Amino acid sequence: MRFLFLLFIIIPIIEITVLINVGDAIGIWNTVGLVLLSAFIGVNMLRYQGVSTLMRAQQRANQGEIPGQEMVEGIVLAVGGAMLITPGFVTDILGFCCLLPYTRKAFASKLMGRFTIMASQQHTSGSAHFYSNDPFNRSAPPFEHHGEQKIPPQPRADVIDGEFERKD
């Protein structure tokens, strides 16, 4: 919480300082023009990158896979878009980094690693059971030990076992 508080105080101070220095160097109207131009370019990049990420997510979902990477990239894109519409050059640089595919994937990988660590910490503490990307719960222990007996795990409530026949 303190980190966010400091972030909301420090970032505007840095932005104002940079805007004043750039305004002194190139003029007020040129600075305003650069801020508007970066916002315009950023919104168009956001639209293009967002559509391509959505298409990849739909493609993975159609293949029966969970589009986890694409969902996290969508979060990074949303944060980048918010930074781009915020006036200032520092947030614009960070926002463009969120929109560029290489850096966006790096940010998304870091976030997914963070989510995995948080989920494993919750699992080891016993407060939550979370098996990401595993609809069949294959990461659960194969048998539960009760004294000398080995009891197989109970089937999950959200799995329906059945047979089907496709008819055209």
Phi, psi and chi 1 to 4 in degrees:
 res  aa     phi    psi   chi1   chi2   chi3   chi4
   1 MET       -  -41.6 -171.0   68.2  167.0      -
   2 ARG   -64.3  -35.1  -72.1 -177.0 -175.2  164.2
   3 PHE   -60.5  -45.9  174.7   73.3      -      -
   4 LEU   -64.5  -40.2  -74.8  176.0      -      -
   5 PHE   -60.3  -47.8  178.5   70.2      -      -
   6 LEU   -63.4  -37.7  -71.9  174.1      -      -
   7 LEU   -62.2  -42.4 -163.2   66.4      -      -
   8 PHE   -73.1  -14.4  -78.4  115.0      -      -
   9 ILE   -95.4  -43.7  -70.0  177.4      -      -
  10 ILE   -72.4  -43.5  -68.3  172.8      -      -
  11 ILE   -59.2  -49.0  -66.3  -71.0      -      -
  12 PRO   -61.8  -35.8  -24.2   32.9      -      -
  13 ILE   -64.0  -43.9  -68.6  171.4      -      -
  14 ILE   -63.5  -43.8  -67.0  171.1      -      -
  15 GLU   -61.6  -45.2  -73.5  -69.4    0.7      -
  16 ILE   -63.0  -42.3  -68.7  169.1      -      -
  17 THR   -61.8  -45.6  -56.0      -      -      -
  18 VAL   -65.5  -43.4  170.5      -      -      -
  19 LEU   -61.8  -40.9  -76.7  171.1      -      -
  20 ILE   -65.0  -43.4  -70.9  171.6      -      -
  21 ASN   -66.3  -41.6  -71.2  -26.5      -      -
  22 VAL   -67.4  -39.6  171.0      -      -      -
  23 GLY   -61.9  -38.7      -      -      -      -
  24 ASP   -65.8  -37.2  -76.5  -17.6      -      -
  25 ALA   -77.0  -43.9      -      -      -      -
  26 ILE  -116.4   -5.0   65.2  171.7      -      -
  27 GLY   103.8  155.7      -      -      -      -
  28 ILE   -66.8  -48.1  -65.9  172.1      -      -
  29 TRP   -68.5  -34.9  -66.6  111.9      -      -
  30 ASN   -66.6  -36.9  -70.3  -25.9      -      -
  31 THR   -65.6  -45.3  -56.1      -      -      -
  32 VAL   -61.4  -41.2  170.8      -      -      -
  33 GLY   -62.1  -41.8      -      -      -      -
  34 LEU   -64.9  -39.7  -83.5  176.7      -      -
  35 VAL   -63.9  -45.1  168.9      -      -      -
  36 LEU   -66.3  -40.1  -67.4  175.5      -      -
  37 LEU   -64.2  -43.1 -179.7   66.4      -      -
  38 SER   -64.8  -36.9   67.4      -      -      -
  39 ALA   -65.7  -42.1      -      -      -      -
  40 PHE   -64.0  -48.2  177.1   74.7      -      -
  41 ILE   -63.0  -41.8  -68.5  171.0      -      -
  42 GLY   -63.4  -41.7      -      -      -      -
  43 VAL   -65.1  -40.3  166.4      -      -      -
  44 ASN   -67.5  -40.2  -75.0  -39.1      -      -
  45 MET   -64.3  -39.6  -80.3 -177.2   66.0      -
  46 LEU   -61.6  -43.6  176.2   63.9      -      -
  47 ARG   -60.8  -47.7 -176.1  179.9  -47.6  142.7
  48 TYR   -65.3  -48.7  174.5   74.9      -      -
  49 GLN   -66.7  -36.7  -65.1  -64.3  -33.4      -
  50 GLY   -63.8  -42.2      -      -      -      -
  51 VAL   -65.8  -42.2  168.0      -      -      -
  52 SER   -66.5  -37.3   70.6      -      -      -
  53 THR   -67.2  -39.8  -58.2      -      -      -
  54 LEU   -63.6  -40.2  179.4   63.4      -      -
  55 MET   -64.1  -42.2  -63.1  -66.7  -81.5      -
  56 ARG   -64.5  -39.0  -78.8 -163.4  -34.5  -89.7
  57 ALA   -64.9  -42.8      -      -      -      -
  58 GLN   -64.2  -39.1  -74.2  177.9  -19.6      -
  59 GLN   -63.4  -44.4 -167.3  175.6   36.7      -
  60 ARG   -66.9  -38.5  -73.7 -169.5   69.5  177.2
  61 ALA   -65.5  -38.6      -      -      -      -
  62 ASN   -65.2  -27.1  -71.2  -21.2      -      -
  63 GLN   -84.0   -0.7  -66.6  172.3   -8.4      -
  64 GLY    86.4   12.4      -      -      -      -
  65 GLU   -99.6  157.8  -60.9  173.9    8.8      -
  66 ILE   -87.1  122.3  -63.0  173.7      -      -
  67 PRO   -82.7   58.0   29.2  -32.9      -      -
  68 GLY   -63.4  -46.1      -      -      -      -
  69 GLN   -61.1  -42.8  175.7   77.3   20.8      -
  70 GLU   -67.5  -34.7  -73.0   77.1   12.3      -
  71 MET   -66.9  -40.8  -69.5 -179.7   -7.9      -
  72 VAL   -69.0  -37.9  174.5      -      -      -
  73 GLU   -62.7  -34.8  -76.6 -175.0   29.8      -
  74 GLY   -62.8  -38.2      -      -      -      -
  75 ILE   -64.5  -44.2  -67.2  169.4      -      -
  76 VAL   -62.9  -39.8  172.8      -      -      -
  77 LEU   -62.3  -41.5  -77.5  169.9      -      -
  78 ALA   -64.2  -41.6      -      -      -      -
  79 VAL   -64.6  -43.0  169.1      -      -      -
  80 GLY   -62.0  -40.1      -      -      -      -
  81 GLY   -64.2  -40.0      -      -      -      -
  82 ALA   -64.2  -37.6      -      -      -      -
  83 MET   -68.7  -33.9  -72.5 -176.9  179.7      -
  84 LEU   -71.8  -32.1  -76.9  168.3      -      -
  85 ILE   -84.0  -10.0   60.7  172.2      -      -
  86 THR   -77.8  124.9  -56.1      -      -      -
  87 PRO   -65.5  132.8   -4.7   10.0      -      -
  88 GLY   142.4  157.2      -      -      -      -
  89 PHE   -88.4  -33.8  -66.5  116.4      -      -
  90 VAL   -66.0  -47.7  176.4      -      -      -
  91 THR   -67.0  -31.1   53.5      -      -      -
  92 ASP   -64.7  -41.4  -75.5  -10.8      -      -
  93 ILE   -63.3  -45.2  -69.7  169.4      -      -
  94 LEU   -64.0  -39.4  -67.0  172.6      -      -
  95 GLY   -64.8  -42.1      -      -      -      -
  96 PHE   -65.5  -34.8  -81.1  119.5      -      -
  97 CYS   -63.4  -33.9  -73.9      -      -      -
  98 CYS   -72.1  -23.3  -69.9      -      -      -
  99 LEU   -91.0  -26.6  -66.2 -174.8      -      -
 100 LEU   -70.3  131.5  -63.3  174.0      -      -
 101 PRO   -55.2  -42.6  -25.2   33.1      -      -
 102 TYR   -65.3  -49.8  179.2   74.4      -      -
 103 THR   -71.8  -32.7   53.3      -      -      -
 104 ARG   -63.3  -43.2 -179.4 -179.4   68.4 -121.2
 105 LYS   -65.3  -36.1  -70.9  177.4 -164.9  -99.7
 106 ALA   -65.1  -44.9      -      -      -      -
 107 PHE   -61.4  -43.4  -71.8  153.3      -      -
 108 ALA   -64.2  -39.9      -      -      -      -
 109 SER   -63.9  -41.5  -65.0      -      -      -
 110 LYS   -61.3  -44.3  -76.3  -82.9 -166.2 -166.2
 111 LEU   -64.4  -42.7  -80.7  174.6      -      -
 112 MET   -64.6  -38.4  -74.1 -174.5   70.8      -
 113 GLY   -62.8  -39.1      -      -      -      -
 114 ARG   -65.5  -42.2  179.9   87.9  171.7  145.9
 115 PHE   -63.7  -40.1  -69.3  152.3      -      -
 116 THR   -64.9  -42.0  -55.9      -      -      -
 117 ILE   -63.8  -44.4  -70.6  170.0      -      -
 118 MET   -62.7  -41.0  -72.6  170.6   40.6      -
 119 ALA   -67.2  -40.2      -      -      -      -
 120 SER   -69.6  -33.5   66.8      -      -      -
 121 GLN   -66.8  -39.0  -73.9  173.8  -11.6      -
 122 GLN   -66.6  -37.1  -73.5  179.2  -10.0      -
 123 HIS   -67.4  -42.9  175.9   64.2      -      -
 124 THR   -71.2  -25.7   57.5      -      -      -
 125 SER   -82.3  -10.9   69.1      -      -      -
 126 GLY    84.1    7.0      -      -      -      -
 127 SER   -88.0  -16.1   61.3      -      -      -
 128 ALA  -156.6  152.3      -      -      -      -
 129 HIS  -118.3  114.8  -62.8  -74.0      -      -
 130 PHE  -137.3  114.6  177.4   75.4      -      -
 131 TYR  -119.3   96.1  -59.0  103.3      -      -
 132 SER   -73.8  146.9   64.1      -      -      -
 133 ASN    57.4   28.1  -63.1  -24.3      -      -
 134 ASP  -138.0   82.4 -166.9    0.1      -      -
 135 PRO   -67.2  -18.3   23.8  -31.6      -      -
 136 PHE   -99.6    4.7  -60.5  108.6      -      -
 137 ASN    57.3   42.1 -159.4    6.4      -      -
 138 ARG   -71.0  -16.7  -71.3 -178.5  -68.8 -102.7
 139 SER   -85.5   -2.3   58.0      -      -      -
 140 ALA   -75.3  155.2      -      -      -      -
 141 PRO   -62.7  142.8   16.8  -25.1      -      -
 142 PRO   -66.9  -30.3   19.9  -27.6      -      -
 143 PHE  -140.9  146.1  -69.3   97.3      -      -
 144 GLU   -96.2  138.1  -63.8  177.9   15.4      -
 145 HIS   -96.0  122.4  -66.4  -80.4      -      -
 146 HIS  -126.3   93.2  -64.6  -78.0      -      -
 147 GLY    67.4 -123.3      -      -      -      -
 148 GLU   -91.4  -13.2  -65.4  -64.4  -41.2      -
 149 GLN   -85.2  149.3  -61.6  176.4  -21.7      -
 150 LYS  -114.1  114.0  -70.4 -174.3  176.8  178.6
 151 ILE  -105.8  126.8  -59.4  171.5      -      -
 152 PRO   -65.7  150.8   14.9  -19.7      -      -
 153 PRO   -65.4  150.9   23.7  -31.6      -      -
 154 GLN   -74.4  146.1  -62.0  -61.6  -43.6      -
 155 PRO   -65.2  149.2   18.2  -25.5      -      -
 156 ARG   -70.9  146.7  -70.5  179.4   37.0 -177.5
 157 ALA   -70.7  -24.0      -      -      -      -
 158 ASP   -93.8   10.2   59.3  -15.1      -      -
 159 VAL  -108.0  126.9  175.6      -      -      -
 160 ILE  -109.3  123.2  -60.4  172.3      -      -
 161 ASP   -96.7  133.9 -171.8   22.8      -      -
 162 GLY  -174.9  175.9      -      -      -      -
 163 GLU  -120.7  154.6  -63.5  178.2   12.0      -
 164 PHE  -145.6  161.5   72.5   94.9      -      -
 165 GLU  -133.6  128.5 -179.2  178.8  -42.0      -
 166 ARG   -87.3  129.6 -175.0  176.2  -60.8 -121.4
 167 LYS  -123.8  128.7  -66.3 -176.3  179.4 -179.2
 168 ASP   -89.3      -  -68.3  -28.2      -      -
